Amino acid sequence: MRSANVLYKGEIAGKLIQYVDGTFSFAYNENWLIDKEKPAISLTFPKREEEYRSEYLFPFFYNMLPEGTNRMVVCKYLRIDENDYFGILLNTAKYDTIGAVTIEKIQ
C-alpha cells in the first residue's frame, strides 16, 4: 500500500491511497469536510464523507502527470516504470503542478 496527502494551497485536504491490488481511494480529511469555507479539490470530487474508490488512478490525478518526453526523462532519471502512474505522481506532484493541488508522499 502506498499513500499520499492531497494538499490544497498547502493545506492537507485528504488522502490518496493505492492498495496492494492496484485499486485507489481518495477521502477528504474530517477537518476539511466540516469547514464550509474549504472548497472541493475538484468538480469531480465534491466534498462528502464517503471515500471515492476506483480500479485505476482517478483522472483528476492522472492529469497531473508529465506527458511524452518529459515523462520518459522523469522515469529514466528517477528509475520509475513508465506505467507506475502513482509512483510518478508521488515523485513529481509535490511542487511543480498547475493549480492549487499538490501531492505529498506519506513515508
Buried (B, 14 or more C-beta within 10 A) or exposed (E): EBBBBBBBEEEBBBBBBBEEEEEBBBBBBEEBBEEEEBBBBBEEBEBEEEEBEEEEBBEBBEEBBBEEEEBEEBBEEEEBEEEBBBBBBBBBBBEEBEEEBBBBBEE
